[in-house]
Amino acid sequence: MGSRIYVALDTPELAQALSIAGRVRHHVGGFKVGLEFFVANGAAGVREVAALGLPIFLDLKLHDIPNTVASAIQALHDLHPAVLTIHTAGGRAMMEDAKAAAPPGTKVVGVTVLTSLDGRDLASIGVDAAPSAQVERLADLAAEAGLDGIVCSGAEVAAAHARWKHGFFVVPGVRPAGGDAGDQKRVITPRAAVDAGASILVIGRPITKAEDPDAAARAIAATL
Ligand SMILES: O=C(O)c1cc(=O)[nH]c(=O)n1[C@@H]1O[C@H](COP(=O)(O)O)[C@@H](O)[C@H]1O
């Protein structure tokens, strides 16, 4: 299989996204474009990144009533992303309708507990569970709803994988040993994430903010 590394092109600047993508493309498995890129550049921008020839992970983290989420996914149909995100917190009916609305071949994955949150953050929004327990609960719900997999931190992926053998597990919050966590609270090294069962790794700043993004991507790939 190709590299498990998806680079998060987190910028609203199309030229900058294309420049980084072009530099790293031989050492990564795909490109993730998220909210800031999509708001600024829309579907046309996504097509330009897709033209580089690697799979696209469209990270819109949709979270709304079922009809609105399903309609938004239908409106994205001709982009055919390899991976598309929604929030599991939208509930079972929303997840079912999202999956039904997605193009065949698109993996619809549900974000569980954002990697920028810890147990105290969950308590502050009224979730009386540790991140690990909450991820397991939401993973079960995502599997029941027919999603393809989930997004979770490296700390939870082994337990989630044990419960859901054929699930697709996306792990962000990935930092090479000693790397700056920034706003991430639940981080893991690339190697440990793969060993724990990650299907793909989402890596942004450790590659995109490096002086030489291609060298950074190569160095991370060499640890896998
Ligand atoms: O769905 C995601 O990709 C995601 C989920 C999550 O829980 N945490 C998380 O960081 N992400 C994304 O993963 C990327 C992480 O970027 P870096 O922290 O720069 O590596 C960003 O694009 C986030 O939007």
Ligand as a Chemical Component Dictionary entry (heavy atoms), coordinates in Angstrom:
data_LIG
# 
_chem_comp.id                   LIG 
_chem_comp.type                 NON-POLYMER 
_chem_comp.pdbx_formal_charge   0 
_chem_comp.three_letter_code    LIG 
# 
loop_
_chem_comp_atom.comp_id 
_chem_comp_atom.atom_id 
_chem_comp_atom.alt_atom_id 
_chem_comp_atom.type_symbol 
_chem_comp_atom.charge 
_chem_comp_atom.model_Cartn_x 
_chem_comp_atom.model_Cartn_y 
_chem_comp_atom.model_Cartn_z 
_chem_comp_atom.pdbx_ordinal 
LIG O1  O1  O 0 -10.296 15.366 11.626 1  
LIG C1  C1  C 0 -9.122  15.720 11.740 2  
LIG O2  O2  O 0 -8.350  15.618 10.812 3  
LIG C2  C2  C 0 -8.663  16.157 13.071 4  
LIG C3  C3  C 0 -9.337  15.636 14.159 5  
LIG C4  C4  C 0 -8.833  15.820 15.461 6  
LIG O3  O3  O 0 -9.361  15.315 16.448 7  
LIG N1  N1  N 0 -7.697  16.552 15.596 8  
LIG C5  C5  C 0 -7.046  17.134 14.534 9  
LIG O4  O4  O 0 -6.004  17.763 14.750 10 
LIG N2  N2  N 0 -7.555  16.974 13.270 11 
LIG C6  C6  C 0 -6.898  17.654 12.135 12 
LIG O5  O5  O 0 -5.576  17.153 11.987 13 
LIG C7  C7  C 0 -4.681  18.206 11.621 14 
LIG C8  C8  C 0 -3.596  18.275 12.665 15 
LIG O6  O6  O 0 -2.652  19.246 12.314 16 
LIG P1  P1  P 0 -1.264  19.362 13.058 17 
LIG O7  O7  O 0 -1.558  19.480 14.533 18 
LIG O8  O8  O 0 -0.677  20.607 12.473 19 
LIG O9  O9  O 0 -0.487  18.111 12.731 20 
LIG C9  C9  C 0 -5.498  19.470 11.485 21 
LIG O10 O10 O 0 -5.806  19.636 10.118 22 
LIG C10 C10 C 0 -6.779  19.176 12.262 23 
LIG O11 O11 O 0 -7.897  19.799 11.690 24 
# 
loop_
_chem_comp_bond.comp_id 
_chem_comp_bond.atom_id_1 
_chem_comp_bond.atom_id_2 
_chem_comp_bond.value_order 
_chem_comp_bond.pdbx_ordinal 
LIG O1  C1  DOUB 1  
LIG C1  O2  SING 2  
LIG C1  C2  SING 3  
LIG C2  C3  DOUB 4  
LIG C2  N2  SING 5  
LIG C3  C4  SING 6  
LIG C4  O3  DOUB 7  
LIG C4  N1  SING 8  
LIG N1  C5  SING 9  
LIG C5  O4  DOUB 10 
LIG C5  N2  SING 11 
LIG N2  C6  SING 12 
LIG C6  O5  SING 13 
LIG C6  C10 SING 14 
LIG O5  C7  SING 15 
LIG C7  C8  SING 16 
LIG C7  C9  SING 17 
LIG C8  O6  SING 18 
LIG O6  P1  SING 19 
LIG P1  O7  DOUB 20 
LIG P1  O8  SING 21 
LIG P1  O9  SING 22 
LIG C9  O10 SING 23 
LIG C9  C10 SING 24 
LIG C10 O11 SING 25 
# 
